[in-house]
Amino acid sequence: MSLDNASGTASGSILSHNCVISVVGLGYVGLPLAVALARRFDVVGFDISEERVSELKRGYDRTFEIDTPALRASSMSFTTDISETSDADIHIVTVPTPVDTEDKPDLNPLKSACRAVGPVLKKGAIVVVESTVYPGVTEDICGPLLAEVSGLECGVDFFLGYSPERINPGDKVHTVDKIIKVVAGQTDAVTDALAEMYGAATTGGTFRARNIKTAEAAKVIENAQRDINIAFVNEATMIFQKIGISAYDVLETAGTKWNFLNFTPGLVGGHCIGIDPFYLAHRAAELGHDPDLILTGRRINESMGSFIANSVGEQLQPHSRVLVLGLTFKENVPDLRNTKITDIISGFKSLGHEVDVHDPMADPAEASQFFDIDLKENLNNLHGYDAVLGAVAHAVYKDLSPAAVEGLMTENGLLADVKGIWRDQVFSNGIRRWQL
Ligand SMILES: NC(=O)c1ccc[n+]([C@@H]2O[C@H](COP(=O)([O-])OP(=O)(O)OC[C@H]3O[C@@H](n4cnc5c(N)ncnc54)[C@H](O)[C@@H]3O)[C@@H](O)[C@H]2O)c1
């Protein structure tokens, strides 16, 4: 299959031809997508990380999104050699789009992926960006760069598309093969081809966005909206702490109204919700608009770690021993990127407390390398803490009995429950409790 003339008229159904797809960047997003597409198409997965590719070839996915039997059963191939993607009719780019130290978009991985793909682009190929970006990146940055390095004309010799990724790591219900896939192409024929390709990989169907910028904008506001809603709940939580009532109790009560939105207080870490609003804010500022609400939401959510550390810290004697349960950015995933639990830990340390950290989902080597934290291995060996702080609602912590939690603490220790993990549990009278 290819788009073979300037108007971008598809030369046929991609399903009736041997469509070859390359997926560039095999992380949380790229790998599950590639595996899903490989059920219908020839798929080659490319990544710059030798370590990642060799693990995947051995059937091991360190993100735990695809289990070993499914990985071994997949027909897709893995490579660090971009020339092995040169047969691809469609290149799907799923590389990271982080922010730099000033919270500005860091498009270097995306640009470098375009520089890699450009030289192997064949005529008529489509390059689809799936990475989260601000409106305009695909057409104004990726298109010209691909044209420059390939020597081909964008919109004539090759075509652009955008299809945002909506998966939620650790969520085994809304998986890539079940959710609605938004697609947008440079021409109607490209959009048709993308709808057909993604439609073959998901039972959720596809939605054709009006154009590429609309699809880019839709993705970025999906996450900015969540960030702002969480910021509102976090601000309300700070007020309720002063009043002396629990935000969880208030939210449970307000949630009985049919149109009350279901958001819970907490830290906003990870690769998406805490990052994507900065992409929209950056574009707004470039266009002369002050993105006041977006940045206020970011500021409130960024302050949550020190708010929690100070509120809990106030209840502790100087030089207390604190055990923090959970380090990953969210529950039931191993992902440590941009985790905000570190804000709580450094807050406790700056108050003079001694902090140990446990997290069975996190990779101890990564915790040590990135945060200088030596994770405690076995909960059964841990005792005598003045405070235990439940930071991440991993299933393993939800399953702990009250006796097991109490076994970690001194007799009148403080149990701080950031995520409402033990809200409905009954503990001994001596245990003091703190919750949001
Ligand atoms: N993780 C999520 O939940 C999620 C959800 C929706 C959208 N997104 C977006 O999807 C994109 C990818 O996120 P992710 O979580 O999969 O990232 P990730 O860090 O898990 O994976 C990215 C992969 O790309 C590789 N890579 C980096 N630069 C490369 C290059 N130049 N060429 C080839 N490979 C390269 C890395 O080695 C890594 O394996 C980001 O834009 C992110 O915002 C992520």
The ligand as an SDF file (V2000), in Angstrom:
LIG
                    3D

 44 48  0  0  0  0  0  0  0  0999 V2000
    3.2170    6.4000   28.8470 N   0  0  0  0  0  0  0  0  0  0  0  0
    1.9740    6.7990   28.6710 C   0  0  0  0  0  0  0  0  0  0  0  0
    1.0990    6.4970   29.4440 O   0  0  0  0  0  0  0  0  0  0  0  0
    1.5670    7.6130   27.4860 C   0  0  0  0  0  0  0  0  0  0  0  0
    0.2100    7.6960   27.1690 C   0  0  0  0  0  0  0  0  0  0  0  0
   -0.1650    8.4380   26.0770 C   0  0  0  0  0  0  0  0  0  0  0  0
    0.8160    9.1150   25.3410 C   0  0  0  0  0  0  0  0  0  0  0  0
    2.1200    9.0360   25.6980 N   0  0  0  0  0  0  0  0  0  0  0  0
    3.0930    9.7190   24.8810 C   0  0  0  0  0  0  0  0  0  0  0  0
    3.7170    8.7380   24.0600 O   0  0  0  0  0  0  0  0  0  0  0  0
    5.0920    9.0950   23.8340 C   0  0  0  0  0  0  0  0  0  0  0  0
    5.9900    7.9590   24.2580 C   0  0  0  0  0  0  0  0  0  0  0  0
    5.8520    7.7530   25.6390 O   0  0  0  0  0  0  0  0  0  0  0  0
    6.2960    6.4080   26.3540 P   0  0  0  0  0  0  0  0  0  0  0  0
    5.7030    6.4500   27.7100 O   0  0  0  0  0  0  0  0  0  0  0  0
    6.0350    5.2430   25.4910 O   0  0  0  0  0  0  0  0  0  0  0  0
    7.8690    6.6510   26.4390 O   0  0  0  0  0  0  0  0  0  0  0  0
    8.9830    5.5760   26.8700 P   0  0  0  0  0  0  0  0  0  0  0  0
   10.0870    6.3400   27.4660 O   0  0  0  0  0  0  0  0  0  0  0  0
    8.3380    4.4560   27.6350 O   0  0  0  0  0  0  0  0  0  0  0  0
    9.4550    4.9420   25.4990 O   0  0  0  0  0  0  0  0  0  0  0  0
   10.0720    5.6410   24.5180 C   0  0  0  0  0  0  0  0  0  0  0  0
   11.0240    4.7110   23.7740 C   0  0  0  0  0  0  0  0  0  0  0  0
   11.5460    5.4640   22.7060 O   0  0  0  0  0  0  0  0  0  0  0  0
   12.9360    5.1790   22.6030 C   0  0  0  0  0  0  0  0  0  0  0  0
   13.5510    6.2930   21.9170 N   0  0  0  0  0  0  0  0  0  0  0  0
   13.9520    7.4870   22.4130 C   0  0  0  0  0  0  0  0  0  0  0  0
   14.4320    8.2600   21.4200 N   0  0  0  0  0  0  0  0  0  0  0  0
   14.3310    7.5400   20.2730 C   0  0  0  0  0  0  0  0  0  0  0  0
   14.6490    7.7810   18.9330 C   0  0  0  0  0  0  0  0  0  0  0  0
   15.1630    8.9450   18.5620 N   0  0  0  0  0  0  0  0  0  0  0  0
   14.4240    6.8160   18.0350 N   0  0  0  0  0  0  0  0  0  0  0  0
   13.8980    5.6230   18.4110 C   0  0  0  0  0  0  0  0  0  0  0  0
   13.5650    5.3280   19.6790 N   0  0  0  0  0  0  0  0  0  0  0  0
   13.7710    6.2840   20.5970 C   0  0  0  0  0  0  0  0  0  0  0  0
   13.3920    4.9450   24.0110 C   0  0  0  0  0  0  0  0  0  0  0  0
   14.5740    4.1640   24.0390 O   0  0  0  0  0  0  0  0  0  0  0  0
   12.1860    4.2330   24.6200 C   0  0  0  0  0  0  0  0  0  0  0  0
   12.2970    2.8260   24.5160 O   0  0  0  0  0  0  0  0  0  0  0  0
    5.3120   10.3920   24.5980 C   0  0  0  0  0  0  0  0  0  0  0  0
    5.0760   11.4740   23.7480 O   0  0  0  0  0  0  0  0  0  0  0  0
    4.2290   10.3540   25.6510 C   0  0  0  0  0  0  0  0  0  0  0  0
    3.8710   11.6360   26.0860 O   0  0  0  0  0  0  0  0  0  0  0  0
    2.5310    8.2740   26.7400 C   0  0  0  0  0  0  0  0  0  0  0  0
  1  2  1  0
  2  3  2  0
  2  4  1  0
  4  5  1  0
  4 44  2  0
  5  6  2  0
  6  7  1  0
  7  8  2  0
  8  9  1  0
  8 44  1  0
  9 10  1  0
  9 42  1  0
 10 11  1  0
 11 12  1  0
 11 40  1  0
 12 13  1  0
 13 14  1  0
 14 15  2  0
 14 16  1  0
 14 17  1  0
 17 18  1  0
 18 19  2  0
 18 20  1  0
 18 21  1  0
 21 22  1  0
 22 23  1  0
 23 24  1  0
 23 38  1  0
 24 25  1  0
 25 26  1  0
 25 36  1  0
 26 27  1  0
 26 35  1  0
 27 28  2  0
 28 29  1  0
 29 30  1  0
 29 35  2  0
 30 31  1  0
 30 32  2  0
 32 33  1  0
 33 34  2  0
 34 35  1  0
 36 37  1  0
 36 38  1  0
 38 39  1  0
 40 41  1  0
 40 42  1  0
 42 43  1  0
M  CHG  2   8   1  16  -1
M  END
$$$$
